[in-house]
Amino acid sequence: MLLTTLYLVYFLGLTFALPSIQPDTRDSTTLVKIINKCKKPIQLYQLGNQQSQSSVVTVNVGGTQSYRFDGPWSGRFWARHEECWKSSMCQNASTAIPASLVEFTFLSADGNDFYDISFVDGYNLPVSIEPEKSSKADNSKGDYWCQKPVCRNVPTCPPELQVWVGGVYSACQSACSKFRNQEYCCAGLFDTPEKCGINKHAQSVKDECPDAYSFAYDDEKSLYQCRAPVYTVTWCP
């Protein structure tokens, strides 16, 4: 990951470094299926490496939305409840009003897919990712091969990190974006994995949602790989 400035890195929300995307002989079509199990409709956003701005659709309670990707693709999904829709600030997953991120890179190194849940920039909704295992899945590859990362209840948000929109609690800000501390942001003097370990704020997030990224260099405990034809993302699992 390239950490250039405190704000830019966390505005982009990139939480891990991946190998360059490479074609592979496996089936190159991947389906991402979104399910809304929340008690309210969600506004679902999707932003890929070939897009200049995010796409958005409304997914009703119990509804689904599917996305088909042919060939290599890298991008993310996030969602918001209706109380945030009317604010222009809510249209992006920024540090000002963060959102729980689901990130994918398909057909990357050795033809594998990489995926994760990221709370590095903050969070708003619980979410899970489940790959459809195929004959190509190999569970002997470890705990992070074709497994299901899940956060069923978002971590408790300290009062100083709470973001309110229109009088309604909307999201939990990251300690990096709130305090602009180099150590919290893994930037400046702390811009390498060796120098930037988990901090107290990230640790509290990790304790409650151990499958999710809690700080920039949380790769070993939060980055998953698989080769699956379908990935199901469930909001409020």
ChimeraX attribute file (.defattr): number of C-alpha atoms within 10 A of each C-alpha:
attribute: neighborCount
match mode: 1-to-1
recipient: residues
	/A:1	13
	/A:2	12
	/A:3	19
	/A:4	11
	/A:5	14
	/A:6	18
	/A:7	17
	/A:8	13
	/A:9	21
	/A:10	23
	/A:11	17
	/A:12	13
	/A:13	23
	/A:14	20
	/A:15	28
	/A:16	18
	/A:17	11
	/A:18	13
	/A:19	10
	/A:20	10
	/A:21	19
	/A:22	15
	/A:23	16
	/A:24	15
	/A:25	8
	/A:26	14
	/A:27	13
	/A:28	15
	/A:29	15
	/A:30	21
	/A:31	16
	/A:32	19
	/A:33	17
	/A:34	20
	/A:35	22
	/A:36	25
	/A:37	19
	/A:38	19
	/A:39	11
	/A:40	15
	/A:41	18
	/A:42	24
	/A:43	19
	/A:44	20
	/A:45	20
	/A:46	18
	/A:47	18
	/A:48	17
	/A:49	11
	/A:50	9
	/A:51	10
	/A:52	8
	/A:53	12
	/A:54	15
	/A:55	13
	/A:56	15
	/A:57	12
	/A:58	18
	/A:59	19
	/A:60	17
	/A:61	14
	/A:62	12
	/A:63	14
	/A:64	16
	/A:65	15
	/A:66	13
	/A:67	12
	/A:68	11
	/A:69	13
	/A:70	12
	/A:71	17
	/A:72	18
	/A:73	18
	/A:74	20
	/A:75	18
	/A:76	22
	/A:77	22
	/A:78	24
	/A:79	29
	/A:80	25
	/A:81	18
	/A:82	14
	/A:83	15
	/A:84	21
	/A:85	14
	/A:86	11
	/A:87	11
	/A:88	8
	/A:89	14
	/A:90	20
	/A:91	18
	/A:92	19
	/A:93	26
	/A:94	20
	/A:95	24
	/A:96	19
	/A:97	24
	/A:98	29
	/A:99	29
	/A:100	26
	/A:101	30
	/A:102	21
	/A:103	24
	/A:104	21
	/A:105	23
	/A:106	27
	/A:107	28
	/A:108	21
	/A:109	16
	/A:110	13
	/A:111	19
	/A:112	21
	/A:113	23
	/A:114	22
	/A:115	27
	/A:116	26
	/A:117	29
	/A:118	27
	/A:119	29
	/A:120	31
	/A:121	32
	/A:122	32
	/A:123	26
	/A:124	24
	/A:125	23
	/A:126	22
	/A:127	27
	/A:128	21
	/A:129	26
	/A:130	19
	/A:131	22
	/A:132	17
	/A:133	17
	/A:134	13
	/A:135	7
	/A:136	10
	/A:137	16
	/A:138	13
	/A:139	13
	/A:140	7
	/A:141	11
	/A:142	11
	/A:143	12
	/A:144	18
	/A:145	20
	/A:146	25
	/A:147	17
	/A:148	19
	/A:149	22
	/A:150	22
	/A:151	20
	/A:152	16
	/A:153	13
	/A:154	19
	/A:155	19
	/A:156	11
	/A:157	19
	/A:158	10
	/A:159	8
	/A:160	10
	/A:161	16
	/A:162	17
	/A:163	19
	/A:164	13
	/A:165	16
	/A:166	10
	/A:167	8
	/A:168	10
	/A:169	13
	/A:170	23
	/A:171	24
	/A:172	29
	/A:173	26
	/A:174	29
	/A:175	22
	/A:176	24
	/A:177	23
	/A:178	14
	/A:179	11
	/A:180	14
	/A:181	15
	/A:182	16
	/A:183	18
	/A:184	25
	/A:185	27
	/A:186	25
	/A:187	23
	/A:188	14
	/A:189	10
	/A:190	17
	/A:191	19
	/A:192	16
	/A:193	13
	/A:194	8
	/A:195	13
	/A:196	20
	/A:197	18
	/A:198	19
	/A:199	15
	/A:200	11
	/A:201	16
	/A:202	22
	/A:203	15
	/A:204	16
	/A:205	23
	/A:206	21
	/A:207	12
	/A:208	15
	/A:209	21
	/A:210	16
	/A:211	21
	/A:212	28
	/A:213	26
	/A:214	29
	/A:215	30
	/A:216	30
	/A:217	23
	/A:218	21
	/A:219	17
	/A:220	9
	/A:221	15
	/A:222	22
	/A:223	22
	/A:224	24
	/A:225	23
	/A:226	26
	/A:227	26
	/A:228	23
	/A:229	16
	/A:230	19
	/A:231	23
	/A:232	18
	/A:233	24
	/A:234	20
	/A:235	24
	/A:236	19
	/A:237	17
